[in-house]
Amino acid sequence: MIKEFSENVQRLFDETVQDRSVQSNHTAADLIATLHRKVTQPIQVKTDNTCVHAIYYNVSVTIKSDLSSMGIAYNSDYHMTFHDLTSCDLHQLSEFILALERDIPKWRHIWVADDKLRKEKAKIGERLKSALRQFRSDWMSDWKLDDKKKIELFRIKYYNLQACKMCLDNDNPYWENKNTEAEILEECRTLHMDPPMEQWYNDFTDYVDGCKQMRDERDRQREEQKREQEKIRHLIQIKQLKLETLINTIEFHDNFSVTVEQSFPKYHTSFFSWQSMPSMDGNFLMRFKINDASTSFYVKIKDVDRCIPTITSVIKRVNDMIPELHNTLVDEGHQYFLVSEGMFMGQTTDDVGEPFYVMKYSHKKRRGIPCQNLASSRVANRINAVIRELYH
């Protein structure tokens, strides 16, 4: 943009100052005096030992006292200098200065382009980094796209960004993206740029190779993790089968059962889903069900072998008390029920502190009322005492 500014200033000078053959002893003070006779006058004139400074709204002019040079400045970024003005006509020199004051604001395309150039130069580095990050993300993602197509699409994007950077280095912020490598090369030559295509190719290939290595390593780790999970899943299945086999050797009374389920923490595996991961730190969820009531407790998978004797002992002892519990409930009538864990009208074990308890429904209070003094309640309490041994 500075080059275009200089060319415009030179054009104005050539058009306005055409008489350059006058041999005179004029000085900068004479030129300032001529400017003072014009309609548009300097806002301020400063004089020092060697120069005179004429300041206008849009331009500042610094003139050597002997007219050996004249500097033109617009803002702090645009300036150029003319030398040896002693042979120029003073009137034409003054008209040139006024033309600058008048025409510089009209060179809007320079200021617009310069503003765009500043912004694009500030962003181009991050645009390149962002494009590389995006490619790596796409490459590492599980969204399937043919690798050759993916690489070629990114190659063209990468070359376009590199060509855009070359343009910005040449003060041209108007690169338009091309669709092929041949079009990029042709446009660069049209703009008198010699792009280092071989270097771009090498840099691009090195980056893609690095992404390939990362993906290959990730896939290897995934396969290793998958094999390890399969091994853990198999071991857990064996432990569950062992536990269920021992439980199934017990001859359960009617309306009593014990089931075993696997329970693992859930991990956020993607934006859309959670997934349970098998782990020896997981649990077996054991559910004791009597009639329509049930209570559950967890056994650490890694502790289950040690706990099996206690578990089978508890199950057998509870099983032995089931007939007595059924008989007492029958004797007490149909208004009494065995409940647990919020099975009835919002009642929870926290309210009574027991896995199982007997209650009846109060139509007046519209809720269940625990019954502590019944014969069935005493049997339920003995069952609870045995089950509580599992919590330790």
TORVOFI-611864 format. One record per residue (C-alpha): x, y, z; residue number from 1. Coordinates in Angstrom, 1 decimal. Last residue first. Example, Ala and Ser with C-alpha at 12.3 -4.5 7.8 and 13.67 -1.06 7.14 Angstrom:
<rs>
+--------+--------+--------+-----+
|      u |      v |      w |   k |
+--------+--------+--------+-----+
|   13.7 |   -1.1 |    7.1 |   2 |
|   12.3 |   -4.5 |    7.8 |   1 |
+--------+--------+--------+-----+
</rs>
This chain:
<rs>
+--------+--------+--------+-----+
|      u |      v |      w |   k |
+--------+--------+--------+-----+
|  -19.7 |  -55.1 |   56.4 | 392 |
|  -22.9 |  -54.5 |   54.4 | 391 |
|  -23.3 |  -58.2 |   54.0 | 390 |
|  -23.9 |  -58.7 |   57.8 | 389 |
|  -26.9 |  -56.3 |   57.3 | 388 |
|  -28.7 |  -59.2 |   55.6 | 387 |
|  -28.7 |  -61.2 |   58.8 | 386 |
|  -30.1 |  -58.4 |   60.9 | 385 |
|  -32.7 |  -57.6 |   58.2 | 384 |
|  -33.9 |  -61.2 |   58.3 | 383 |
|  -34.3 |  -61.0 |   62.1 | 382 |
|  -36.1 |  -57.7 |   61.7 | 381 |
|  -38.5 |  -59.3 |   59.1 | 380 |
|  -39.3 |  -62.1 |   61.6 | 379 |
|  -40.1 |  -59.5 |   64.3 | 378 |
|  -42.2 |  -57.6 |   61.8 | 377 |
|  -44.1 |  -60.8 |   61.0 | 376 |
|  -45.0 |  -61.2 |   64.7 | 375 |
|  -46.3 |  -57.6 |   64.7 | 374 |
|  -44.9 |  -54.9 |   66.9 | 373 |
|  -43.2 |  -52.7 |   64.4 | 372 |
|  -45.9 |  -51.8 |   62.0 | 371 |
|  -44.8 |  -49.1 |   59.5 | 370 |
|  -47.6 |  -46.9 |   58.2 | 369 |
|  -48.2 |  -46.5 |   54.5 | 368 |
|  -49.8 |  -43.4 |   53.2 | 367 |
|  -53.2 |  -41.8 |   52.6 | 366 |
|  -53.6 |  -40.7 |   56.2 | 365 |
|  -57.2 |  -41.9 |   56.4 | 364 |
|  -56.7 |  -44.7 |   53.9 | 363 |
|  -53.9 |  -46.0 |   56.0 | 362 |
|  -51.9 |  -48.7 |   54.2 | 361 |
|  -50.3 |  -51.4 |   56.4 | 360 |
|  -46.6 |  -52.0 |   57.0 | 359 |
|  -44.0 |  -54.7 |   57.5 | 358 |
|  -40.3 |  -54.0 |   57.0 | 357 |
|  -37.5 |  -55.0 |   54.8 | 356 |
|  -34.0 |  -53.3 |   54.3 | 355 |
|  -34.3 |  -51.5 |   57.6 | 354 |
|  -33.7 |  -47.9 |   58.8 | 353 |
|  -37.3 |  -47.0 |   59.3 | 352 |
|  -37.6 |  -43.8 |   57.2 | 351 |
|  -34.3 |  -44.3 |   55.4 | 350 |
|  -35.7 |  -47.6 |   54.0 | 349 |
|  -38.1 |  -45.5 |   51.9 | 348 |
|  -41.8 |  -44.8 |   51.9 | 347 |
|  -42.9 |  -42.9 |   48.8 | 346 |
|  -46.3 |  -44.6 |   48.6 | 345 |
|  -45.0 |  -48.2 |   48.6 | 344 |
|  -41.9 |  -49.8 |   47.1 | 343 |
|  -39.6 |  -47.0 |   48.3 | 342 |
|  -36.8 |  -49.3 |   49.3 | 341 |
|  -38.7 |  -52.1 |   51.0 | 340 |
|  -42.2 |  -53.6 |   51.6 | 339 |
|  -43.8 |  -56.6 |   53.3 | 338 |
|  -47.5 |  -56.1 |   53.5 | 337 |
|  -50.3 |  -56.1 |   56.1 | 336 |
|  -54.0 |  -55.6 |   55.2 | 335 |
|  -54.2 |  -59.2 |   54.0 | 334 |
|  -54.4 |  -60.7 |   57.4 | 333 |
|  -52.1 |  -61.3 |   60.4 | 332 |
|  -52.1 |  -65.1 |   60.1 | 331 |
|  -51.0 |  -64.9 |   56.5 | 330 |
|  -48.2 |  -62.5 |   57.3 | 329 |
|  -47.1 |  -64.9 |   60.1 | 328 |
|  -47.0 |  -67.9 |   57.8 | 327 |
|  -45.1 |  -66.1 |   55.1 | 326 |
|  -42.4 |  -64.9 |   57.5 | 325 |
|  -42.1 |  -68.4 |   59.0 | 324 |
|  -41.7 |  -69.9 |   55.6 | 323 |
|  -39.0 |  -67.3 |   54.6 | 322 |
|  -36.8 |  -67.8 |   57.6 | 321 |
|  -34.7 |  -70.7 |   56.2 | 320 |
|  -34.1 |  -68.6 |   53.0 | 319 |
|  -32.7 |  -65.8 |   55.1 | 318 |
|  -30.2 |  -68.3 |   56.7 | 317 |
|  -29.3 |  -69.8 |   53.3 | 316 |
|  -28.8 |  -66.4 |   51.6 | 315 |
|  -26.6 |  -65.2 |   54.5 | 314 |
|  -24.4 |  -68.3 |   54.4 | 313 |
|  -24.0 |  -68.1 |   50.7 | 312 |
|  -22.9 |  -64.4 |   50.9 | 311 |
|  -20.5 |  -65.0 |   53.8 | 310 |
|  -18.8 |  -67.9 |   52.1 | 309 |
|  -18.7 |  -65.9 |   48.8 | 308 |
|  -17.0 |  -62.8 |   50.3 | 307 |
|  -13.4 |  -63.6 |   49.6 | 306 |
|  -14.1 |  -64.6 |   46.0 | 305 |
|  -16.3 |  -61.5 |   45.6 | 304 |
|  -13.7 |  -59.0 |   46.7 | 303 |
|  -12.4 |  -58.0 |   43.2 | 302 |
|  -15.9 |  -57.7 |   42.0 | 301 |
|  -16.8 |  -55.4 |   44.9 | 300 |
|  -20.1 |  -56.5 |   46.3 | 299 |
|  -23.1 |  -54.1 |   46.1 | 298 |
|  -26.4 |  -54.3 |   48.0 | 297 |
|  -30.0 |  -54.6 |   47.0 | 296 |
|  -33.4 |  -54.8 |   48.6 | 295 |
|  -36.7 |  -56.2 |   47.3 | 294 |
|  -40.4 |  -56.2 |   48.0 | 293 |
|  -43.0 |  -58.0 |   45.8 | 292 |
|  -42.8 |  -61.3 |   47.7 | 291 |
|  -39.3 |  -61.4 |   49.0 | 290 |
|  -36.6 |  -60.3 |   46.6 | 289 |
|  -32.9 |  -60.0 |   47.5 | 288 |
|  -30.9 |  -58.2 |   44.8 | 287 |
|  -27.1 |  -58.6 |   44.5 | 286 |
|  -25.4 |  -55.9 |   42.4 | 285 |
|  -21.9 |  -57.1 |   41.5 | 284 |
|  -19.5 |  -54.3 |   41.5 | 283 |
|  -16.9 |  -52.5 |   39.4 | 282 |
|  -13.2 |  -52.0 |   40.4 | 281 |
|  -12.4 |  -55.1 |   38.4 | 280 |
|  -13.5 |  -53.0 |   35.5 | 279 |
|  -15.9 |  -53.3 |   32.6 | 278 |
|  -16.7 |  -49.8 |   31.1 | 277 |
|  -20.3 |  -48.6 |   31.1 | 276 |
|  -20.9 |  -46.1 |   28.3 | 275 |
|  -22.3 |  -42.6 |   28.1 | 274 |
|  -23.5 |  -41.1 |   24.8 | 273 |
|  -23.9 |  -38.2 |   22.4 | 272 |
|  -20.8 |  -36.0 |   22.7 | 271 |
|  -18.7 |  -39.1 |   23.1 | 270 |
|  -17.3 |  -41.6 |   25.7 | 269 |
|  -18.7 |  -40.1 |   28.8 | 268 |
|  -18.0 |  -42.8 |   31.4 | 267 |
|  -20.5 |  -44.9 |   33.3 | 266 |
|  -19.4 |  -46.7 |   36.4 | 265 |
|  -20.0 |  -50.5 |   36.4 | 264 |
|  -22.7 |  -52.8 |   37.7 | 263 |
|  -22.9 |  -56.5 |   36.9 | 262 |
|  -26.1 |  -58.2 |   38.0 | 261 |
|  -26.8 |  -61.1 |   40.5 | 260 |
|  -30.2 |  -62.3 |   41.5 | 259 |
|  -31.6 |  -63.7 |   44.8 | 258 |
|  -35.1 |  -65.2 |   45.0 | 257 |
|  -37.8 |  -65.6 |   47.6 | 256 |
|  -41.6 |  -66.0 |   46.8 | 255 |
|  -41.5 |  -69.8 |   47.2 | 254 |
|  -38.6 |  -71.3 |   49.1 | 253 |
|  -35.2 |  -71.4 |   47.5 | 252 |
|  -33.3 |  -74.7 |   47.1 | 251 |
|  -29.7 |  -73.5 |   47.3 | 250 |
|  -27.3 |  -74.9 |   44.6 | 249 |
|  -28.4 |  -71.9 |   42.4 | 248 |
|  -26.5 |  -69.5 |   44.7 | 247 |
|  -23.3 |  -71.5 |   44.2 | 246 |
|  -23.7 |  -71.4 |   40.4 | 245 |
|  -24.6 |  -67.7 |   40.5 | 244 |
|  -21.4 |  -66.9 |   42.3 | 243 |
|  -19.2 |  -69.0 |   39.9 | 242 |
|  -21.0 |  -67.5 |   36.9 | 241 |
|  -20.4 |  -64.0 |   38.2 | 240 |
|  -16.7 |  -64.7 |   38.8 | 239 |
|  -16.3 |  -66.2 |   35.3 | 238 |
|  -18.1 |  -63.3 |   33.7 | 237 |
|  -15.8 |  -60.9 |   35.5 | 236 |
|  -12.8 |  -62.8 |   34.2 | 235 |
|  -14.2 |  -62.6 |   30.7 | 234 |
|  -15.0 |  -58.9 |   30.9 | 233 |
|  -11.5 |  -58.3 |   32.2 | 232 |
|   -9.9 |  -60.1 |   29.3 | 231 |
|  -12.3 |  -58.4 |   26.8 | 230 |
|  -11.3 |  -55.1 |   28.4 | 229 |
|   -7.6 |  -55.8 |   28.0 | 228 |
|   -8.2 |  -56.7 |   24.4 | 227 |
|  -10.1 |  -53.5 |   23.8 | 226 |
|   -7.4 |  -51.5 |   25.6 | 225 |
|   -4.8 |  -53.0 |   23.3 | 224 |
|   -6.9 |  -52.3 |   20.3 | 223 |
|   -7.5 |  -48.7 |   21.4 | 222 |
|   -3.8 |  -48.3 |   22.1 | 221 |
|   -3.0 |  -49.4 |   18.6 | 220 |
|   -5.7 |  -47.1 |   17.2 | 219 |
|   -4.2 |  -44.2 |   19.1 | 218 |
|   -0.7 |  -45.0 |   17.9 | 217 |
|   -1.9 |  -45.3 |   14.3 | 216 |
|   -3.8 |  -42.0 |   14.6 | 215 |
|   -0.7 |  -40.2 |   16.0 | 214 |
|    1.5 |  -41.7 |   13.3 | 213 |
|   -0.9 |  -40.7 |   10.6 | 212 |
|   -1.0 |  -37.1 |   12.0 | 211 |
|    2.8 |  -36.9 |   11.9 | 210 |
|    2.8 |  -38.2 |    8.3 | 209 |
|    0.2 |  -35.5 |    7.4 | 208 |
|    2.5 |  -32.8 |    8.9 | 207 |
|    5.5 |  -34.1 |    7.1 | 206 |
|    3.6 |  -34.2 |    3.8 | 205 |
|    2.4 |  -30.6 |    4.2 | 204 |
|    5.9 |  -29.3 |    5.0 | 203 |
|    7.4 |  -31.2 |    2.0 | 202 |
|    4.7 |  -30.1 |   -0.4 | 201 |
|    5.0 |  -26.5 |    0.8 | 200 |
|    8.7 |  -26.7 |    0.3 | 199 |
|    8.3 |  -28.1 |   -3.2 | 198 |
|    5.7 |  -25.4 |   -4.0 | 197 |
|    8.0 |  -22.5 |   -3.1 | 196 |
|    5.7 |  -19.9 |   -4.7 | 195 |
|    7.3 |  -17.5 |   -7.1 | 194 |
|    5.1 |  -14.4 |   -7.0 | 193 |
|    4.5 |  -12.1 |  -10.0 | 192 |
|    0.7 |  -11.9 |   -9.3 | 191 |
|    0.0 |  -13.8 |  -12.5 | 190 |
|    2.7 |  -16.3 |  -11.3 | 189 |
|    0.8 |  -16.8 |   -8.1 | 188 |
|   -2.5 |  -17.2 |  -10.0 | 187 |
|   -1.0 |  -20.0 |  -12.2 | 186 |
|    0.4 |  -21.9 |   -9.2 | 185 |
|   -2.9 |  -21.7 |   -7.4 | 184 |
|   -4.8 |  -22.8 |  -10.5 | 183 |
|   -2.4 |  -25.8 |  -11.0 | 182 |
|   -2.8 |  -26.9 |   -7.3 | 181 |
|   -6.6 |  -27.0 |   -7.8 | 180 |
|   -9.7 |  -25.2 |   -6.5 | 179 |
|   -8.4 |  -21.7 |   -6.0 | 178 |
|   -8.9 |  -19.3 |   -3.1 | 177 |
|   -9.0 |  -15.6 |   -3.9 | 176 |
|   -6.0 |  -13.5 |   -2.6 | 175 |
|   -7.0 |   -9.9 |   -2.0 | 174 |
|   -4.8 |   -8.7 |    0.9 | 173 |
|   -1.8 |   -7.6 |   -1.3 | 172 |
|    1.0 |   -6.0 |    0.7 | 171 |
|    3.7 |   -8.4 |   -0.8 | 170 |
|    3.9 |  -10.3 |    2.6 | 169 |
|    0.1 |  -10.4 |    2.4 | 168 |
|    0.3 |  -12.1 |   -1.0 | 167 |
|    2.7 |  -14.7 |    0.3 | 166 |
|    0.4 |  -15.4 |    3.2 | 165 |
|   -2.5 |  -15.9 |    0.8 | 164 |
|   -0.4 |  -18.3 |   -1.1 | 163 |
|    0.3 |  -20.3 |    2.1 | 162 |
|   -3.4 |  -20.3 |    2.9 | 161 |
|   -4.3 |  -21.5 |   -0.6 | 160 |
|   -1.6 |  -24.2 |   -0.4 | 159 |
|   -3.1 |  -25.5 |    2.9 | 158 |
|   -6.7 |  -25.5 |    1.6 | 157 |
|   -5.5 |  -27.4 |   -1.5 | 156 |
|   -3.7 |  -29.9 |    0.6 | 155 |
|   -6.7 |  -30.3 |    2.9 | 154 |
|   -9.0 |  -31.4 |    0.2 | 153 |
|   -6.3 |  -33.7 |   -1.2 | 152 |
|   -5.7 |  -35.3 |    2.2 | 151 |
|   -9.4 |  -36.0 |    2.9 | 150 |
|   -9.9 |  -37.4 |   -0.6 | 149 |
|   -6.9 |  -39.8 |   -0.2 | 148 |
|   -8.1 |  -40.7 |    3.3 | 147 |
|  -11.6 |  -41.6 |    2.2 | 146 |
|  -14.0 |  -40.2 |    4.8 | 145 |
|  -15.3 |  -42.0 |    7.8 | 144 |
|  -16.1 |  -40.0 |   10.9 | 143 |
|  -14.0 |  -41.7 |   13.6 | 142 |
|  -12.1 |  -38.6 |   14.2 | 141 |
|   -8.3 |  -38.5 |   14.2 | 140 |
|   -8.0 |  -37.1 |   10.6 | 139 |
|  -10.8 |  -34.6 |   11.2 | 138 |
|   -9.1 |  -33.4 |   14.4 | 137 |
|   -5.7 |  -33.3 |   12.7 | 136 |
|   -7.2 |  -31.4 |    9.7 | 135 |
|   -8.8 |  -28.9 |   12.1 | 134 |
|   -5.6 |  -28.3 |   14.0 | 133 |
|   -3.7 |  -27.7 |   10.8 | 132 |
|   -6.4 |  -25.2 |    9.6 | 131 |
|   -6.4 |  -23.5 |   13.0 | 130 |
|   -2.6 |  -23.1 |   12.9 | 129 |
|   -2.8 |  -21.6 |    9.4 | 128 |
|   -5.6 |  -19.3 |   10.3 | 127 |
|   -3.7 |  -18.3 |   13.5 | 126 |
|   -0.7 |  -17.1 |   11.4 | 125 |
|   -3.0 |  -15.4 |    8.9 | 124 |
|   -4.9 |  -13.3 |   11.4 | 123 |
|   -2.7 |  -10.3 |   12.1 | 122 |
|   -1.7 |  -10.1 |    8.4 | 121 |
|   -5.4 |  -10.2 |    7.5 | 120 |
|   -6.3 |   -7.4 |    9.8 | 119 |
|   -3.4 |   -5.1 |    8.7 | 118 |
|   -4.0 |   -5.9 |    5.0 | 117 |
|   -7.8 |   -5.2 |    5.4 | 116 |
|   -7.0 |   -1.8 |    6.9 | 115 |
|   -4.4 |   -1.1 |    4.1 | 114 |
|   -6.9 |   -2.1 |    1.4 | 113 |
|   -9.5 |    0.2 |    2.8 | 112 |
|   -6.9 |    3.0 |    3.2 | 111 |
|   -5.6 |    2.5 |   -0.4 | 110 |
|   -9.1 |    2.2 |   -1.8 | 109 |
|  -10.1 |    5.4 |   -0.2 | 108 |
|   -7.7 |    7.5 |   -2.2 | 107 |
|  -10.2 |   10.4 |   -2.1 | 106 |
|   -8.8 |   11.6 |    1.3 | 105 |
|   -5.4 |   12.2 |   -0.4 | 104 |
|   -6.9 |   14.3 |   -3.2 | 103 |
|   -7.5 |   17.8 |   -1.6 | 102 |
|   -4.5 |   18.1 |    0.7 | 101 |
|   -2.3 |   16.5 |   -1.9 | 100 |
|   -3.7 |   18.9 |   -4.5 |  99 |
|   -2.9 |   21.8 |   -2.1 |  98 |
|    0.7 |   20.7 |   -1.9 |  97 |
|    0.9 |   20.4 |   -5.7 |  96 |
|   -0.6 |   23.8 |   -6.1 |  95 |
|    2.1 |   25.2 |   -3.9 |  94 |
|    4.8 |   23.6 |   -6.0 |  93 |
|    3.2 |   24.9 |   -9.1 |  92 |
|    3.2 |   28.5 |   -7.7 |  91 |
|    6.8 |   28.0 |   -6.6 |  90 |
|    8.0 |   26.9 |  -10.1 |  89 |
|   10.6 |   24.1 |   -9.7 |  88 |
|   14.4 |   24.6 |  -10.2 |  87 |
|   15.2 |   24.6 |   -6.4 |  86 |
|   13.2 |   21.4 |   -5.9 |  85 |
|   16.2 |   19.2 |   -5.3 |  84 |
|   14.7 |   16.1 |   -3.7 |  83 |
|   11.2 |   14.8 |   -3.3 |  82 |
|   10.4 |   12.6 |   -0.2 |  81 |
|    7.8 |   10.0 |    0.6 |  80 |
|    5.5 |    9.2 |    3.5 |  79 |
|    2.7 |    6.9 |    4.5 |  78 |
|    2.7 |    5.1 |    7.9 |  77 |
|    2.6 |    7.9 |   10.5 |  76 |
|   -0.5 |    9.7 |    9.2 |  75 |
|    0.1 |   11.1 |    5.7 |  74 |
|    3.6 |   12.6 |    5.3 |  73 |
|    5.2 |   14.4 |    2.4 |  72 |
|    8.9 |   15.4 |    2.7 |  71 |
|   10.4 |   18.2 |    0.6 |  70 |
|   14.1 |   18.3 |   -0.3 |  69 |
|   16.9 |   20.8 |   -1.3 |  68 |
|   14.4 |   23.6 |   -1.0 |  67 |
|   17.0 |   25.7 |    0.8 |  66 |
|   15.0 |   25.8 |    4.0 |  65 |
|   14.3 |   22.1 |    3.8 |  64 |
|   10.5 |   21.6 |    3.5 |  63 |
|    8.5 |   19.3 |    5.7 |  62 |
|    4.9 |   18.9 |    4.5 |  61 |
|    2.1 |   17.4 |    6.6 |  60 |
|   -1.1 |   16.0 |    5.1 |  59 |
|   -4.7 |   15.6 |    5.7 |  58 |
|   -5.7 |   18.6 |    7.9 |  57 |
|   -2.8 |   20.7 |    6.9 |  56 |
|    0.6 |   21.2 |    8.6 |  55 |
|    3.5 |   23.2 |    7.0 |  54 |
|    6.8 |   22.4 |    8.6 |  53 |
|    9.8 |   24.6 |    7.7 |  52 |
|   13.3 |   23.2 |    8.0 |  51 |
|   16.9 |   23.8 |    8.8 |  50 |
|   17.1 |   25.8 |   12.0 |  49 |
|   13.4 |   25.3 |   13.0 |  48 |
|   10.1 |   26.7 |   11.6 |  47 |
|    6.6 |   25.6 |   12.3 |  46 |
|    3.6 |   26.5 |   10.2 |  45 |
|    0.0 |   25.6 |   11.3 |  44 |
|   -3.4 |   25.1 |    9.8 |  43 |
|   -1.8 |   25.7 |    6.4 |  42 |
|   -3.9 |   27.8 |    4.0 |  41 |
|   -6.7 |   26.9 |    1.6 |  40 |
|   -7.6 |   30.0 |   -0.4 |  39 |
|   -4.0 |   30.6 |   -1.4 |  38 |
|   -1.9 |   33.6 |   -0.5 |  37 |
|   -0.5 |   31.8 |    2.5 |  36 |
|    0.8 |   29.1 |    0.2 |  35 |
|    2.9 |   31.6 |   -1.7 |  34 |
|    4.4 |   32.8 |    1.6 |  33 |
|    5.2 |   29.2 |    2.5 |  32 |
|    7.0 |   28.8 |   -0.8 |  31 |
|    9.1 |   31.9 |   -0.2 |  30 |
|   10.0 |   30.8 |    3.3 |  29 |
|   11.1 |   27.4 |    1.8 |  28 |
|   13.6 |   29.3 |   -0.2 |  27 |
|   13.8 |   30.7 |   -3.8 |  26 |
|   17.3 |   31.5 |   -5.2 |  25 |
|   16.2 |   30.9 |   -8.8 |  24 |
|   16.9 |   28.7 |  -11.9 |  23 |
|   13.6 |   27.9 |  -13.4 |  22 |
|   13.8 |   24.6 |  -15.4 |  21 |
|   11.3 |   22.5 |  -13.5 |  20 |
|    8.0 |   23.7 |  -15.0 |  19 |
|    5.7 |   20.7 |  -14.9 |  18 |
|    4.8 |   20.6 |  -11.3 |  17 |
|    1.1 |   19.7 |  -11.3 |  16 |
|    0.8 |   16.5 |  -13.3 |  15 |
|    4.2 |   15.1 |  -12.3 |  14 |
|    3.6 |   15.9 |   -8.7 |  13 |
|    0.2 |   14.3 |   -8.7 |  12 |
|    1.5 |   11.2 |  -10.3 |  11 |
|    4.4 |   11.0 |   -7.8 |  10 |
|    1.9 |   11.2 |   -4.9 |   9 |
|   -0.2 |    8.5 |   -6.5 |   8 |
|    2.9 |    6.2 |   -7.0 |   7 |
|    4.0 |    6.8 |   -3.4 |   6 |
|    0.6 |    5.8 |   -2.1 |   5 |
|    0.6 |    2.7 |   -4.2 |   4 |
|    4.1 |    1.8 |   -2.9 |   3 |
|    2.9 |    2.3 |    0.7 |   2 |
|    0.0 |    0.0 |    0.0 |   1 |
+--------+--------+--------+-----+
</rs>
